[in-house]
Amino acid sequence: MTYVVGFLTPVPTANKDRYIKSAQDAWPLFKRYGALQQVEAWGEQIEDGKTTDFKRAVKLEDGEQVVFSWLIWPDKATADAAWEKMQNDPAMADMDMPFDGKRMIWGGFQPVFES
């Protein structure tokens, strides 16, 4: 079964094109380290929740939108090895990150159902 690493990222709407380009530029690196798929989804219908929501999760500010994205890996071991290698890869250090990474949240998930 695959392994999923998911992200919520607050991105300034003025940086949407830069964000898309940075995601496209990142894909060859993720793929080289074993990722099977990358999905970047720009928020379109982000409702306010009563207790919590996507906006509060990333402390969304005026002029920003939430991006929900994920990487599919063959397994957790491949994902863990990739993150370790990417920490030392100069290509990663040179990437344009047009968002506040301190408010990005992420986590790894073991799928319990796939169809």
N, C-alpha and C positions, 0 to 999 in steps of 0.2 A: 504494500500500500504506500502511496506517496506521502510526502510531508509538505505542509503549507506554512509559509511565513507571511503574515499579514501586517499591513501598515495603515495607519490613519495619519495624514499629514496636512497641516494647514498651509495653503499656498496662496500668496497674494494673487488676486485675479489678473493683475497687470503682468504677472510672470507666467501665465498659462502656457504660452508658446515656448518659453524657456524651459518650463517644467517638462513639457512633452518631449522637447529635444533632449533634455538630460536623461529622461527615461529611455529614449531610443538609443542614446549613446551608452547607457549602462547595460543594455541587453547583451551585447557581445561578451562583456565581461562576465555577467551572470551565467550565460550559456557556456562559456569556456570552463567555468568552475562546476558545471553540472546541472544548472537549472533547466527544467523542462519547459516552463512557461512563465511569462511575466504579464500581468494585467494591471493597467493603470486606469482608474475610473474617476472622472471629474464629477464632483457632487452636483446633482441637479435638483433633487427633491429631498432636502435635508430638514426634516421636521423637528420642531422644538419638543423635547420630552418633558414629562412632569417631574421625573427624578433625575435623569441624566440623558445625554444624547451625544451624537457625534460632535456637535459644536463645542459642548462643554468638555468633552474628552480631550480636545486639543487646544482649549482656551481660544477658540476662534475669535479673531479681531475683525473690525470693520474693514472691508475691502479684501477679505480672504475667502477662500472656499476650501472645503474638505475634499481631499483626495483619498480614496479607498483603493488600496492596491495589494497585490499578493504575488508571491513567487511560489511555483510548484517545483518541488525537488523530488528525486526518486525515493529518498529516505532521509531521516534525520542526520545520519552520519555524514552524508554528502553535503547537506546544508551546513552543518557545524564546521566541516573541513573548509568549505568555501568561505565562510565568514572569516575564519582564521587567516586564510591565504589573502583575502581581499584587504585585510588590515595592513598588510605589508606591500600591497601592489601599488606602484607609483601611479598607475592609471586611475585608481580610485581617488588618490589625493588630488588629482588634477580635474576631477569632475565638477561641473557647475551644479551647485545645490541652491536653487532659487527659492528657498523656504527656510523657516526657522526650525532647524533640526532638533532643538531642545524641546519643542512641543510635539514632535512626531512620536507616536506610540507604535509599538510593534510587538509581536509575539509569535512563537512557533506553535503549530497545531497539528495534532495527529488526527487525520480524518477518521470518523467512525462510520461514515456511510458515503459511498460514491455511486453514481449511476451513469 
